[in-house]
């Protein structure tokens, strides 16, 4: 029997176009999805059509959305399985507060680091990224190396108050890192990101380092929201 011809709507076409870019890695994990207005213009469809396409992508865990900041390419492996032990010790509001605090002081620290740090200090940041790679299969060691990487950035600023804030908030920061690093399939993204930030700092490219840090923070706030009640 001859099968019926499939009817494709504009939303179907928009969905398939964006999905193809994600699956082909043209848009990598954590990359911001263009705004609804931008997608509407580039795809020559209405925002209503774009909104429907994005909703389908969210339902398939191909993107995650952070209210007020937009949508980001997600890693579906994150939602397959993982250790959720640390989510019982942490609520989303606290997680968000800690992440925003970290972003605030680290972005300022990066500006100061580019101006004040010597080559040896910037090399230490790169060394901590390499340590993360070396201990990638050891959960506790990976968390500690992650914390030390960000602490090294603060040290490069030569502002001891930044360092003291991170040390005083060590327990809360470590809890956030443990929650993020225990998500299934999260290590590759983390390792690539930290290496890029370290390379930008070493090149004294504060603008790109800050962009990577801010974008990562917003992506984490979007994907981690999925794990909290």
WOCOR-V34219 format. One line per field, one symbol per residue. psi: psi as a letter, one per 20 degrees, with the letter a starting at -180 (. if undefined). burial: I if it has 16 or more other ideal C-beta (glycine too) atoms within 10 Angstrom, else O. Layout:
# WOCOR-V34219
psi->???
burial->???
This chain:
# WOCOR-V34219
psi->ppqqpppprhhgggghgggghghijhorpipppqrggghgghilrrhggghgghhhhghjkhqqpopihaqqprohhhjgrrojgiiijprhggggggghgggghhghhgghghhhqrhhghhhghhhhhggghkhjoghhggghgghghhhghhhikohhgghghhhjgggghggggggiippjiggggggghgggghgghiknhghggggggggghghhghhhiiq.
burial->OOOOOOOOOIIOOIIOOIIOOIOOOOIOIIIIIIOIOOIIOOIOIOOOIIOIIIOIIOOOIIIIIIOOOIIIIIIOIIIOOIOOOIIOOIOOOOIIOIIOOIIOIIIOIIOIIIOOIOOOIIOIIIOIIOIIOOIIOOOOOIIIIIIIIIIIIIIIIIIOOIIOIIOOOOOIIIIIIIIIIIIOOIIOIIIOIIOOIIIIIOOOOIOOIIOIIOIIIIIIIIIIOOIOO
